[in-house]
Amino acid sequence: MQHNSNQLLDKLYRQTSSFMDEAVQRWQMMPAQQFSLQPSPVQWSAKQCLAHLNSYGDYYLPAIEAAIRKARQKKKKVSTVFTTGWLGDYFTKMMQADSNGQPLKKIKAFKKYVHSNNEEGDKVIAVFIDQQEKMMELMEAAREVDLNTTRAGISIAPVIQLQLGDIFMFITAHNHRHLCQAKRAAGIYSDGLK
Amino acid sequence: MTNMEFSPAIDQLKLFIDGICPLPRAQWTEMAAAWQPFTAKRKTVLTKTGETENYLYFVTEGVQRAFYLHENDKEATIVFTYPFSFSGIADSFLTRRPAAYFLETLTASSFLRTSYVQMQDLMNKYHEVQTLFFKATAFAMAGVLERQIELQCFSAEEKFRILFKRSPHILHLIPHKYLASYLAVDASTFSKLLSTVKI
């Protein structure tokens, strides 16, 4: 699928900005008990959802930053069009939620990205907020590089390189998916999400 | 920005200035003409350390933060600004000396903005405008000194209570790490206060 690079970045930036607003208005104000509430013993709390996203951010944010830095040094021509790759497209689709915020496909998370419910909630939220700030900064910086030829390795197998545009798309979809899940866990049904 | 959007902002500026020192009509008209709409995205640096502040801002939307960056990355939040009030690095603007700290937006922000040269012209022409700046500076100084006392003498809990008595809405507006930095308490102390202190 083809996208206008700047419009795609605009859209992803807006979504990330809304994750950030939610974190500031909602997550950081939530009582610890509600934030750690597990709908059932096998389901994650909102805190576990955010911690899960943070552990991906821990890998991807430095990887994206390094990729952008490298691309800038090479001073390659920036294409106004971004074409998704088949693997990137597959990952993004896998992460997608339907219009009610329900995942289209169940996936079992990799073990190292599963968090216990015992972490300190305020730290989880603080890291999440820092990561959204950083992500928006990187999305802005990405306007000066080519989303097709700038690449970074994926977390579960760094030798597999994805286009920067694909990485931004699937991370944003992944964030959206688990933020919807977090809202369900914490008993919040705003924005028409269930 | 269209004129339709511009005029309520100017009305707010007039209300704000009237609260400090009302200007005679002709002078207000010249004052109003000296301001331009200006917008910035989230996390935009408006003024860097070492630059001389050329602008005075009047905030109509969003939150901004002034912060000092110490070597080894330690930073201190000096002040937050939000609607409807002035923003900018006031000391650098008035003294024409390089700024010792940064000014950035924390959320997407809208302002009216004017320049030092324009304000200087009006101050030279009209003593009322000079009085306006004198009074605004006096109020700002009173605020800074009050905060100096709080920072040196008050406990974390007292500082926390004062902040939320003064500006309760900022709890939902600003990432708590910046509020903790503003109060000079660490992040874990801040979240303890948030969960234990009844506001």
Boltz contact constraints between the chains, C-beta under 6 A:
constraints:
  - contact:
      token1: [A, 24]
      token2: [B, 175]
      max_distance: 6.0
  - contact:
      token1: [A, 25]
      token2: [B, 172]
      max_distance: 6.0
  - contact:
      token1: [A, 28]
      token2: [B, 176]
      max_distance: 6.0
  - contact:
      token1: [A, 122]
      token2: [B, 191]
      max_distance: 6.0
  - contact:
      token1: [A, 126]
      token2: [B, 177]
      max_distance: 6.0
  - contact:
      token1: [A, 129]
      token2: [B, 175]
      max_distance: 6.0
